[in-house]
Amino acid sequence: MSHADTLPIDPLKERFLDALDQGPVVVSAATGSGKSTRLPVWAMARGPVLVVEPRRVACTALAGFLAGQRGQAPGDEVGYAVRFDQACTDRTRLVFVTPGIALRWLQEGRLARFTTIMLDEFHERRWDTDLLLALLKQHGGHRLVVTSATLDGPALARYLAAPALHSEGRGYPVSVHHHADNDRRMPDARDLPARVRVAVRNGLVARDDGDVLVFLPGRGEIQRTAAALGDLNADILPLHAGITGEAQRHALTPGPRRRVILATNVAETSLTIPGVTLVVDAGLERRTHQRNGRTVLSLTPISQASADQRRGRAGRTAPGRVIRLWGENAPLEALTPPEIQREELGELVLAAACAGSPATALDFPDPLPAHTLERARQQLHRLGALDDHDLATERGRALFALPVDTFFAHLIVAMPDATAQGFMVDLAAALSARQRPLTLPRDEDGRRALADWEPRPCDATTLVRAVRQAPPESLKPNRAARDEARQLATRMRALLDLPALPASLDEDVPAILAAAIAANPRAVFLRREKERRRDAMGNGGEEVRVGEDSRFPEDAEAALVLDSHSLPGKGTRQTLTLATCLAPVPVLELVTQGLAQPETGDVEWHGGEPVVTRHWCYAGRRIHTDTTRPEGAAARQVLAHLILDGECLAPAGERLMDDLDAWRLYLALGHDQGEAPEPAPWLEQRLAEMGVESLDDRALLEPEDLCFPGIPDWERERFDEKYPRFVTLSDLNMRVHYQIAQRRVELEHQSGNRKAAPRRWELPAWSGWRVRYRKASRVVDVV
């Protein structure tokens, strides 16, 4: 980095310090104004300063620059703390940290020593910086500075009741050129490496000095574009969050040859990349957003504010040029929506609870979406992480202490012993690294080599082994990712007082997976039954597709899904979720753990005893069938059928049917209100009230126990005489059906050899009712 002796923000110094003495300060300053380096140094006059930067690259680079200005190494007067890397002590007066570190220090009370806390680049609107601001506003006790290059300063100033200071940048003129086939074409990824190659070559022809900065959406695009630019007479350098510190310093330091720096949006703000006079902007970023109840990651056009930020990179040290790979009149959105409006809020709610403030009680710069907030609260309550006041429980604090996603933290804490915890720690570390330490080979030789090294076709065991044992070089492991995963695993093992990272994989993996299923049953997915949808799996509420990089075997039916990511599918609301880490589990484990639901089939009699066939179902699919003696609800269901069929406790079943028929007619005639129940459900409920749990309990029952309390006893005999349900004449038995609305009685022939229809005088009075007689298909009026 190189700065002139004076910077555009310097005239604000006195106004800034005066405002800082009064309370919060909001500073909006253009790119290159010096806000990230000047403001913290000025604030040190009032005491120790903590600067929160949204990106770790900015933390280490800014701390290194300011420490270098003092002729020191980071860690003395100026330092930093990021994940896995810290260069500061309790005596360091200016510390740059990421938001995650700041939240943990806030919970631990370690922010108390800082007089001033500065939230830099607030316009990125990450959920953790929004939460930090809300917590710091509520707690007070610090001088608070909020800065940004694109922020709507007055709006934030009103939120904080703070003065809004503004500084123009010192930029050189930048000419803007659009490379697109029409002026409204939006940024897109089609043929991106080839289009970048054309733009870079055109830009280099137009300028014979300066370096080139290319903005790309991710590491995959950076790798493919680097390959497309390989024949350029220039150094091709990547710049993203996953590179090593040495590679980062290389990208930020001028070299002897012209450089083409391929960067993600990490290069938009904070970092000054010296010598850049040409920016090629693909206009894309990978951004999360809510879709159909899930957080999905998609390739999205950047906002106009981000485009302006990127343009400014071309004019920091000299006049520059920017080439945009979209149409001049493309309808970009004005600002990037805050993360709190785009993502699930589980981590935010837990972090707030651990800091002593329910998220619902905090005043955020933008309100939290009510439905997303409620979903997060319910999930954390199910995990036992929140108490009745939405504050963190001991379990919640244990989850937050682990530097991994809440899903993994819950699995780790839920494991039954140190061995199982260690396995889950190592797996979580592998899945939490910025890249996988090992990916599935594409070629057959590579897959055979992988099978020789780790025979189990399981993503979980493969990743744990890759963390513990160096994979063969033929499998092309990612050494940097493996080092990161091992570092994270070692740190978590120390936090949990677990043994050191082992060099072998000897655990009882099925038992560990069984414990994981018990801890999070919703993570169990079952293949769809249809052959053409074998790559689809469901859990009864969600569907995932088996990812191409998974080792999940074709003949496996059920899996514990330990990692996935969602992408937009076809249509405006569809979501496609890819399962990227699956551990096969036996289908019977779903029955053993109580996840599958039984459907009781027919009763069969074996040796004089009834047995029932049970069909166990999960996610809409039958997975197991067995026979058993009925117990509980199944026993009551079987016993009810036996009673109604007259095979048990006779004549209770026949009498119940008659009582319910009489009650149904009684209600229809308007003698009372309500509905008549169906016989079987009523009988099952009555048996439950009597404590029946097995078929053996029938010995304790008497037919009188199962009487239906319908028509009052004093009225029943008279009602039956007036409205019988059966009529018996000489050699003729008939079932009586009452059609109330038509005032019609239908007599249905049941048995008897009488050929003629009954006469009206032989029947009950039924005054005002029309009477008909039906025998088979013949129906006649009774006169």
C-alpha positions in Angstrom: 0.0 0.0 0.0 1.2 3.5 -0.7 -0.3 6.7 0.7 0.6 10.3 0.1 1.6 12.4 3.1 -1.9 13.9 3.1 -5.2 12.2 2.4 -8.6 13.5 1.5 -10.0 12.7 4.9 -7.4 14.7 6.8 -9.5 17.9 7.0 -12.1 16.0 9.0 -9.7 15.3 11.9 -10.8 18.0 14.4 -14.4 17.7 13.6 -14.1 13.9 13.9 -12.4 14.1 17.4 -14.9 16.7 18.6 -17.8 14.5 17.5 -16.2 11.4 19.0 -16.1 13.2 22.4 -19.8 13.7 22.2 -21.0 10.2 21.2 -21.4 8.0 18.1 -20.0 9.3 14.8 -21.0 8.3 11.2 -18.4 8.9 8.6 -19.1 8.3 4.9 -16.0 8.6 2.7 -15.3 7.7 -0.8 -12.9 4.9 -1.8 -9.3 6.0 -1.3 -10.0 8.8 1.2 -8.0 7.1 4.0 -10.9 6.5 6.4 -9.7 2.9 7.3 -6.2 4.1 8.3 -6.6 7.6 9.5 -9.7 7.4 11.7 -8.5 4.5 14.0 -5.1 6.3 14.5 -6.9 9.6 15.4 -9.2 7.7 17.8 -6.2 6.3 19.6 -5.7 9.7 21.2 -8.8 8.9 23.3 -7.7 5.3 24.2 -7.4 1.8 22.7 -9.3 1.2 19.5 -11.0 -1.9 18.1 -11.7 -1.8 14.3 -14.2 -4.4 13.0 -13.5 -5.2 9.3 -15.9 -7.5 7.4 -13.1 -9.4 5.7 -10.0 -11.1 7.3 -7.9 -10.0 4.3 -8.6 -6.4 5.2 -7.8 -7.0 8.9 -4.3 -8.4 8.2 -3.5 -6.0 5.4 -4.5 -2.8 7.3 -2.8 -3.9 10.5 0.4 -4.7 8.6 0.3 -1.4 6.8 -0.1 0.7 10.0 2.3 -1.4 12.0 4.8 -0.9 9.1 4.4 2.8 9.3 5.6 2.7 12.9 8.5 0.4 12.0 6.9 -2.5 13.9 5.6 -5.9 13.1 1.9 -6.5 13.8 1.2 -7.3 17.4 3.0 -4.5 19.2 1.1 -1.2 19.1 -1.1 -2.3 16.1 -2.4 -5.9 15.7 -5.1 -8.1 14.4 -7.2 -11.1 15.3 -8.9 -13.3 12.7 -9.9 -16.9 12.6 -6.8 -19.1 13.2 -4.4 -16.1 13.3 -3.8 -13.5 15.9 -1.1 -10.9 16.3 -2.1 -8.8 19.4 -1.9 -8.8 23.2 -3.9 -7.1 25.9 -1.5 -4.2 25.5 -2.1 -3.7 21.8 -3.7 -0.3 21.4 -5.2 -0.7 17.9 -6.6 -4.1 16.9 -8.3 -5.0 13.6 -10.8 -7.9 14.0 -13.5 -9.7 12.0 -17.1 -9.5 13.2 -17.1 -13.1 14.5 -14.1 -12.3 16.8 -15.7 -9.1 18.0 -18.9 -11.0 18.9 -17.0 -13.6 20.9 -15.0 -10.9 22.7 -18.2 -9.0 23.5 -19.6 -12.2 25.1 -16.4 -12.8 27.0 -16.2 -9.2 28.3 -13.0 -8.5 26.3 -14.3 -5.4 24.6 -14.4 -3.5 27.8 -10.7 -2.4 27.5 -11.4 -0.5 24.2 -12.4 3.1 24.4 -13.5 3.3 20.8 -15.1 0.6 18.5 -15.1 1.3 14.8 -17.3 -0.6 12.4 -15.6 -0.2 9.0 -17.2 -0.8 5.6 -20.6 -1.0 7.2 -22.3 -0.8 3.8 -21.6 -4.5 3.2 -24.4 -5.0 5.8 -23.4 -8.4 7.1 -25.7 -9.9 9.7 -22.8 -9.9 12.3 -22.0 -6.2 11.8 -25.7 -5.3 12.0 -25.9 -7.3 15.3 -22.8 -5.7 16.7 -24.1 -2.3 16.0 -27.4 -3.1 17.6 -25.7 -4.5 20.7 -23.2 -1.7 21.0 -26.0 0.8 20.7 -28.0 -0.9 23.5 -25.1 -1.5 25.8 -23.3 1.8 25.5 -20.0 2.3 27.2 -17.9 2.8 24.0 -17.2 5.6 21.6 -18.7 4.3 18.4 -17.6 5.0 14.9 -19.4 3.7 11.8 -17.9 4.2 8.4 -18.6 3.3 4.8 -17.9 4.3 1.2 -21.4 3.9 -0.1 -23.5 4.2 3.0 -26.6 6.5 3.2 -24.9 8.4 6.1 -27.9 10.5 7.1 -30.2 7.5 7.6 -27.6 5.8 9.9 -27.0 9.1 11.7 -30.7 9.3 12.5 -30.6 5.7 13.8 -27.7 6.5 16.1 -28.7 10.1 16.8 -25.1 10.9 15.6 -23.5 13.5 13.4 -22.8 12.5 9.8 -19.4 13.5 8.5 -18.5 13.2 4.9 -15.2 13.2 2.9 -14.7 13.1 -0.8 -12.1 10.8 -2.2 -9.1 11.7 -4.1 -9.8 9.9 -7.3 -8.4 10.4 -10.8 -10.7 10.4 -13.8 -12.0 7.0 -14.9 -13.5 6.3 -18.3 -16.3 3.7 -18.4 -16.8 1.3 -21.3 -19.5 -1.4 -21.7 -18.8 -4.6 -23.6 -22.3 -6.0 -24.4 -24.4 -6.9 -27.4 -27.2 -4.7 -26.2 -27.4 -1.7 -23.9 -29.8 -3.5 -21.4 -28.0 -6.8 -21.1 -27.5 -7.8 -17.5 -24.3 -9.3 -16.2 -24.2 -13.0 -16.8 -21.7 -15.9 -16.6 -22.0 -17.2 -20.2 -18.5 -17.6 -21.8 -17.2 -15.5 -18.9 -13.4 -16.5 -19.2 -13.5 -15.8 -22.9 -15.2 -12.4 -22.5 -12.8 -11.4 -19.8 -9.9 -12.4 -22.0 -11.1 -10.2 -24.8 -11.7 -7.3 -22.4 -8.3 -7.6 -20.8 -6.5 -7.7 -24.2 -8.5 -4.7 -25.4 -7.7 -2.8 -22.3 -4.0 -3.6 -22.4 -3.9 -2.4 -26.0 -5.5 0.9 -25.0 -3.0 1.4 -22.1 0.6 0.5 -22.0 1.1 1.1 -18.2 -0.6 0.1 -15.0 -1.9 -3.2 -13.6 -5.3 -4.8 -14.3 -7.9 -5.8 -11.7 -10.6 -8.2 -12.8 -13.7 -8.7 -10.6 -15.1 -12.2 -10.7 -17.8 -13.9 -8.6 -15.8 -16.8 -7.1 -12.7 -19.0 -7.0 -14.0 -21.3 -9.7 -14.3 -18.4 -12.2 -10.9 -17.1 -11.1 -9.3 -20.5 -11.9 -10.9 -20.8 -15.3 -10.1 -17.2 -16.2 -6.5 -17.6 -15.1 -6.3 -20.6 -17.5 -7.8 -18.4 -20.3 -5.2 -15.7 -19.6 -2.2 -18.0 -19.3 -0.4 -16.8 -22.5 -0.4 -13.1 -21.4 2.9 -11.5 -20.8 1.9 -10.6 -17.2 1.7 -12.1 -13.8 -1.7 -13.7 -13.2 -2.5 -13.4 -9.5 -5.6 -14.6 -7.6 -7.0 -12.5 -4.7 -9.8 -14.0 -2.6 -10.4 -15.1 1.0 -8.9 -18.6 0.5 -5.4 -17.7 -0.6 -2.4 -17.8 1.7 -0.9 -14.8 3.5 2.1 -14.9 1.2 -0.2 -15.0 -2.0 -2.2 -12.1 -0.5 1.0 -10.0 0.0 2.1 -10.8 -3.5 -1.2 -9.5 -4.9 -1.0 -6.3 -2.8 2.6 -5.5 -3.6 3.9 -4.1 -7.0 6.1 -6.4 -8.9 8.7 -6.1 -11.7 6.1 -7.2 -14.4 2.7 -6.0 -15.2 0.1 -7.8 -13.1 -3.4 -9.1 -13.8 -5.1 -9.6 -10.4 -8.2 -11.8 -10.5 -10.3 -10.9 -7.4 -13.7 -11.5 -5.8 -15.5 -8.6 -4.2 -12.9 -8.8 -1.4 -11.1 -6.1 -3.5 -14.0 -3.7 -3.5 -13.2 -1.8 -0.4 -10.5 -1.4 2.3 -7.7 -2.9 0.4 -5.6 -0.5 -1.8 -4.1 -2.5 -4.7 -1.3 -0.2 -6.0 -0.7 0.4 -9.6 -4.2 -0.6 -10.9 -5.3 1.6 -13.8 -7.6 -0.9 -15.6 -10.6 -2.6 -14.0 -12.5 -5.4 -15.9 -15.8 -6.0 -14.1 -17.9 -9.1 -14.7 -20.7 -7.5 -12.7 -21.4 -10.7 -10.7 -21.2 -12.0 -7.2 -22.4 -15.0 -5.2 -25.1 -13.8 -2.9 -27.4 -15.5 -0.4 -31.1 -14.8 -0.3 -34.3 -16.3 1.0 -36.2 -18.6 -1.3 -39.1 -20.8 -0.4 -38.1 -20.8 3.3 -34.4 -21.6 2.7 -31.2 -19.6 2.3 -30.0 -20.2 -1.2 -26.7 -19.1 -2.8 -26.9 -17.9 -6.4 -24.9 -16.0 -8.9 -26.4 -12.6 -8.9 -25.7 -9.3 -10.7 -24.1 -6.7 -8.4 -25.8 -3.5 -7.3 -25.1 -0.1 -8.8 -23.4 0.9 -5.6 -20.9 -2.1 -5.9 -20.3 -1.2 -9.5 -19.4 2.3 -8.5 -17.0 0.9 -5.8 -15.3 -1.3 -8.3 -15.0 1.6 -10.8 -13.1 3.6 -8.2 -10.4 1.0 -8.0 -9.1 2.1 -11.5 -8.5 5.7 -10.4 -6.7 5.6 -7.1 -3.2 6.4 -8.2 -3.6 7.6 -11.8 -6.3 8.1 -14.5 -7.9 4.8 -15.3 -10.3 2.9 -17.4 -13.1 0.4 -16.4 -14.6 -2.2 -18.8 -18.0 -3.5 -17.7 -19.2 -6.7 -19.2 -22.9 -5.7 -19.3 -25.1 -3.1 -21.0 -24.9 0.6 -20.2 -28.6 0.7 -19.4 -28.9 -2.6 -17.6 -31.4 -2.3 -14.7 -29.1 -3.0 -11.7 -30.6 -2.6 -8.3 -29.4 0.5 -6.4 -28.0 -1.2 -3.2 -27.3 -4.7 -2.1 -30.0 -5.8 0.4 -28.6 -6.4 4.0 -27.8 -10.0 5.0 -30.5 -9.9 7.7 -33.1 -9.7 5.0 -31.5 -12.4 2.8 -30.4 -15.2 5.2 -31.6 -17.4 7.9 -31.2 -15.9 11.4 -30.3 -18.8 13.6 -26.7 -17.6 14.3 -27.8 -14.0 14.8 -30.4 -15.0 17.4 -28.0 -17.3 19.2 -25.2 -14.7 19.2 -27.6 -12.0 20.5 -28.8 -14.4 23.3 -25.2 -15.2 24.3 -24.5 -11.5 24.5 -27.4 -11.1 27.0 -30.0 -9.6 24.7 -32.8 -11.4 22.9 -32.8 -10.5 19.2 -36.5 -9.4 19.5 -35.4 -6.7 22.1 -32.7 -5.1 19.9 -33.1 -2.1 17.7 -31.5 -3.0 14.3 -30.7 -0.5 11.5 -33.3 -2.4 9.4 -36.0 -4.6 11.0 -35.6 -8.3 11.1 -38.1 -10.2 8.9 -40.7 -11.5 11.3 -41.2 -15.0 9.7 -37.4 -15.7 9.4 -36.8 -14.5 13.0 -39.6 -16.7 14.4 -38.3 -19.8 12.5 -34.8 -19.2 14.0 -36.3 -18.9 17.5 -38.3 -22.1 17.2 -35.2 -24.0 15.9 -33.0 -22.8 18.7 -35.7 -23.7 21.3 -35.9 -27.2 19.8 -32.1 -27.5 20.3 -32.5 -26.4 23.9 -30.3 -23.3 23.2 -32.7 -20.7 24.4 -34.7 -20.4 27.6 -38.2 -19.1 28.0 -36.9 -15.5 27.8 -34.9 -16.1 24.6 -31.6 -15.9 26.5 -28.9 -18.5 26.0 -29.0 -21.6 28.0 -25.9 -23.4 29.1 -26.3 -25.6 26.0 -26.7 -22.5 23.9 -23.5 -21.0 25.2 -21.7 -24.2 24.5 -23.0 -24.2 20.9 -21.9 -20.5 20.4 -18.4 -21.2 21.9 -17.6 -23.6 19.0 -16.4 -21.8 15.9 -18.6 -23.7 13.5 -22.2 -23.5 12.3 -25.0 -24.2 14.9 -25.9 -27.4 13.1 -22.5 -28.9 13.7 -22.1 -27.4 17.1 -25.3 -29.1 18.1 -24.2 -32.5 16.8 -20.8 -32.1 18.6 -22.4 -31.2 21.9 -25.0 -34.0 21.6 -22.5 -36.8 21.1 -22.5 -39.3 24.0 -18.8 -39.6 24.7 -15.4 -38.1 23.9 -14.7 -40.5 21.1 -17.9 -39.6 19.3 -17.3 -35.9 20.0 -13.9 -36.1 18.5 -15.1 -37.7 15.3 -17.8 -35.1 14.9 -15.3 -32.3 15.7 -13.0 -33.5 12.9 -15.9 -33.8 10.5 -17.2 -30.3 11.3 -13.7 -28.9 10.8 -13.4 -30.5 7.4 -16.8 -29.1 6.4 -16.2 -25.7 7.9 -12.9 -25.0 6.1 -13.1 -22.7 3.2 -12.5 -25.6 0.8 -12.7 -29.4 1.2 -9.4 -31.0 2.1 -10.3 -33.8 -0.4 -12.8 -34.0 -3.3 -14.1 -36.9 -5.2 -11.9 -37.8 -8.1 -13.5 -37.6 -11.5 -11.6 -40.4 -13.2 -11.8 -44.1 -12.6 -8.2 -44.5 -11.6 -8.6 -41.8 -9.0 -11.8 -43.4 -7.6 -10.1 -46.8 -7.3 -7.2 -45.1 -5.5 -9.7 -43.4 -3.1 -11.4 -46.7 -2.5 -8.1 -48.3 -1.6 -7.2 -45.5 0.8 -10.7 -45.3 2.4 -12.8 -48.3 1.5 -16.0 -47.1 3.1 -18.2 -45.3 0.5 -19.1 -42.6 3.0 -18.3 -38.8 2.7 -18.1 -38.4 6.4 -15.5 -41.0 7.1 -13.5 -39.9 4.0 -13.3 -36.4 5.2 -12.4 -37.4 8.8 -9.7 -39.6 7.5 -8.4 -36.8 5.2 -8.1 -34.5 8.3 -6.3 -37.1 10.4 -4.1 -38.8 7.7 -2.5 -37.1 4.7 -4.2 -38.5 1.6 -2.0 -40.0 -1.2 -0.7 -37.3 -3.6 -2.4 -39.2 -6.4 -5.8 -38.0 -4.9 -4.6 -34.4 -5.2 -5.6 -33.2 -1.7 -6.0 -29.5 -1.0 -3.1 -29.0 1.5 -4.1 -25.5 2.5 -7.7 -26.6 3.2 -6.4 -29.7 5.1 -4.1 -27.5 7.3 -7.1 -25.2 8.0 -9.3 -28.1 8.9 -6.7 -29.6 11.2 -6.1 -26.2 12.9 -9.8 -25.8 13.5 -10.2 -29.4 14.8 -7.2 -28.9 17.1 -8.7 -25.7 18.5 -12.2 -27.3 19.1 -10.7 -30.3 20.7 -8.8 -28.0 23.1 -12.0 -26.1 23.9 -13.8 -29.3 24.7 -10.9 -30.9 26.6 -10.8 -33.8 24.1 -7.7 -35.9 23.2 -5.3 -34.6 20.5 -6.1 -35.1 16.9 -5.5 -38.9 16.2 -3.8 -40.3 13.2 -6.2 -43.2 12.7 -9.9 -43.8 12.2 -10.9 -46.6 14.6 -14.2 -45.4 15.9 -17.5 -47.3 15.8 -18.8 -45.1 13.0 -22.4 -46.7 12.9 -22.8 -46.0 16.6 -21.7 -42.4 16.1 -24.1 -41.9 13.1 -26.9 -43.4 15.2 -26.2 -40.8 17.9 -26.2 -38.1 15.3 -29.6 -39.3 14.0 -31.0 -39.1 17.6 -29.6 -35.6 17.9 -31.0 -34.4 14.6 -33.6 -36.7 13.1 -34.5 -34.2 10.4 -31.1 -34.8 8.8 -32.1 -38.3 7.7 -33.1 -38.6 4.1 -34.4 -41.5 2.1 -34.2 -42.2 -1.6 -37.3 -41.7 -3.7 -38.9 -44.9 -4.7 -39.2 -44.2 -8.5 -36.2 -45.4 -10.4 -36.0 -42.2 -12.5 -35.7 -40.2 -9.3 -33.1 -42.2 -7.5 -30.8 -39.2 -7.0 -33.6 -37.4 -5.1 -34.0 -38.0 -1.3 -36.7 -36.8 1.1 -37.3 -36.6 4.8 -41.0 -35.9 4.8 -40.6 -32.2 4.6 -37.7 -31.4 2.4 -36.0 -32.8 -0.7 -32.3 -32.9 -1.6 -30.4 -34.2 -4.6 -27.3 -36.3 -4.2 -24.4 -34.0 -5.2 -22.0 -35.1 -7.9 -19.0 -34.9 -5.5 -20.6 -37.4 -3.0 -19.4 -41.0 -2.5 -22.9 -42.0 -1.5 -23.3 -45.5 -3.1 -26.0 -46.4 -5.6 -27.3 -49.3 -3.6 -27.7 -47.3 -0.4 -31.2 -46.2 0.5 -30.9 -43.9 3.5 -28.4 -41.3 4.5 -27.5 -38.8 7.2 -27.1 -35.5 5.3 -24.4 -33.6 7.0 -23.8 -30.8 4.5 -25.8 -29.3 1.7 -26.3 -26.0 -0.1 -29.4 -24.6 -1.9 -29.6 -23.1 -5.3 -32.4 -21.5 -7.2 -34.3 -24.1 -9.3 -36.6 -23.7 -12.3 -39.4 -21.3 -11.9 -39.7 -18.3 -9.6 -40.1 -20.2 -6.3 -38.3 -23.6 -6.8 -35.3 -24.4 -4.8 -32.7 -27.1 -5.5 -30.8 -28.4 -2.5 -27.7 -30.4 -3.2 -26.5 -32.9 -0.5 -22.7 -32.7 -0.5 -21.8 -34.8 2.5 -23.8 -38.0 3.1 -23.2 -40.9 5.4 -25.1 -44.1 4.5 -27.2 -45.5 7.4 -29.2 -48.8 7.5 -32.8 -48.3 6.7 -33.8 -50.3 9.8 -32.1 -47.6 11.9 -35.0 -45.3 11.0 -37.3 -47.9 12.6 -35.1 -48.5 15.6 -34.9 -44.7 16.3 -38.6 -44.2 16.0 -38.4 -42.1 12.9 -40.6 -44.4 10.7 -44.3 -44.5 11.4 -46.1 -47.9 11.5 -49.2 -48.6 9.5 -51.1 -51.5 11.0 -52.4 -54.0 8.5 -54.9 -56.9 8.9 -55.1 -59.1 11.9 -54.1 -62.7 11.5 -54.5 -65.5 13.9 -51.5 -67.7 14.6 -52.1 -70.5 17.0 -55.2 -68.9 18.4 -53.4 -65.6 19.0 -53.8 -62.4 16.9 -50.9 -60.8 15.2 -50.8 -57.6 13.1 -48.7 -56.8 10.1 -46.9 -53.5 10.4 -45.7 -51.5 7.4 -43.1 -49.0 8.5 -43.1 -45.8 6.4 -40.8 -42.8 6.2 -41.0 -39.8 3.8 -43.9 -41.4 2.0 -42.1 -44.7 1.3 -42.6 -48.1 2.9 -39.2 -49.3 4.2 -39.9 -52.3 6.4 -42.6 -54.9 7.2 -42.9 -57.1 10.2 -45.5 -58.9 12.4 -46.0 -58.4 16.0 -48.4 -58.8 18.9 -50.5 -55.6 19.0 -49.5 -53.1 21.7 -50.8 -49.7 22.7 -52.8 -48.0 20.0 -52.4 -50.9 17.7 -53.8 -53.3 20.4 -56.8 -51.0 21.0 -57.4 -50.8 17.2 -57.3 -54.6 16.9 -59.5 -55.1 20.0 -62.0 -52.6 18.7 -62.3 -54.5 15.4 -62.7 -57.8 17.3 -65.4 -56.4 19.5 -67.3 -54.9 16.5 -67.0 -58.1 14.6 -68.5 -60.0 17.5 -65.4 -62.1 18.1 -64.7 -60.7 21.6 -66.9 -59.4 24.5 -70.1 -60.2 22.7 -72.7 -58.7 22.6 -70.9 -55.4 23.3 -70.1 -54.8 19.6 -73.6 -55.4 18.3 -75.1 -53.4 21.1 -72.7 -50.5 20.5 -73.6 -50.4 16.8 -77.3 -50.3 17.7 -76.8 -47.6 20.3 -74.9 -45.4 17.8 -77.6 -46.0 15.1 -80.3 -45.0 17.6 -78.3 -41.9 18.7 -77.7 -40.9 15.1 -81.5 -41.1 14.4 -82.2 -39.3 17.7 -80.0 -36.4 16.6 -81.4 -36.3 13.1 -84.9 -36.0 14.5 -83.8 -33.0 16.5 -84.1 -34.4 20.0 -80.5 -33.3 20.8 -77.5 -31.6 19.3 -74.1 -32.9 18.2 -72.7 -35.6 16.0 -72.7 -39.3 16.3 -69.2 -40.8 16.3 -68.0 -43.7 14.2 -68.0 -47.0 16.1 -64.3 -47.9 15.8 -62.8 -44.6 16.8 -65.2 -44.2 19.8 -64.4 -47.7 21.0 -60.6 -47.2 20.7 -60.9 -44.0 22.7 -63.1 -45.7 25.3 -60.5 -48.6 25.6 -57.7 -46.0 26.0 -59.7 -44.3 28.8 -59.9 -47.7 30.5 -56.1 -48.2 30.3 -56.1 -50.9 27.7 -52.5 -51.4 26.4 -52.4 -55.0 25.2 -54.8 -57.7 24.0 -54.3 -59.4 27.4 -56.2 -56.5 29.0 -59.4 -57.8 27.4 -59.7 -60.2 30.3 -60.3 -57.2 32.6 -63.2 -55.9 30.5 -67.0 -56.6 30.7 -69.5 -55.9 27.9 -71.2 -53.3 30.2 -68.0 -51.3 30.2 -68.5 -50.4 26.6 -72.0 -48.9 26.6 -72.5 -45.8 24.6 -74.1 -43.0 26.7 -76.5 -41.8 24.1 -80.3 -41.7 24.5 -81.2 -41.3 28.2 -82.3 -44.6 29.7 -85.7 -43.3 30.7 -86.4 -42.4 27.1 -84.8 -45.3 25.2 -87.5 -47.9 25.4 -90.2 -45.6 24.2 -87.9 -44.3 21.4 -87.1 -47.8 20.2 -90.8 -48.7 20.1 -91.5 -45.6 17.9 -88.4 -45.9 15.8 -87.2 -49.4 15.7 -84.0 -50.2 13.6 -85.2 -53.8 12.9 -88.7 -55.2 12.3 -89.4 -58.9 12.5 -92.7 -60.4 11.1 -93.7 -63.9 10.4 -90.9 -65.4 8.2 -89.5 -61.9 7.5 -86.7 -59.9 9.0 -86.1 -56.4 7.9 -83.5 -53.6 8.5 -85.1 -50.1 8.9 -83.6 -47.0 7.3 -84.9 -43.6 8.1 -84.7 -40.8 5.5 -85.5 -37.9 7.7 -85.6 -35.1 5.1 -88.0 -37.0 2.9 -90.0 -38.3 5.9 -89.5 -41.8 4.4 -89.0 -45.2 5.9 -87.3 -47.9 3.8 -87.5 -51.5 4.9 -84.6 -53.6 3.7 -85.1 -57.4 3.4 -82.6 -59.2 5.5 -83.9 -62.8 5.7 -87.0 -65.0 5.6 -89.0 -66.8 2.8 -92.0 -64.6 2.8 -92.6 -63.6 -0.9 -95.2 -60.8 -0.4 -94.3 -57.3 0.9 -95.4 -56.5 4.4 -98.8 -54.7 4.9 -98.9 -51.3 6.6 -101.1 -52.6 9.4 -98.4 -55.1 10.4 -95.8 -52.3 11.0 -95.2 -49.7 13.6 -97.5 -46.6 13.2 -94.9 -44.2 11.6 -97.6 -41.6 11.3 -96.9 -39.1 8.6 -94.1 -41.2 7.1 -94.1 -42.8 3.6 -93.0 -46.5 3.8 -91.2 -48.5 1.1 -90.0 -52.1 1.0 -86.8 -53.1 -0.9 -85.9 -56.7 -1.7 -82.8 -56.9 -4.0 -83.5 -54.5 -6.8 -87.3 -54.5 -6.3 -88.7 -51.5 -4.4 -92.5 -51.1 -3.7 -94.6 -48.8 -1.6 -96.2 -50.3 1.5 -99.9 -49.7 1.8 
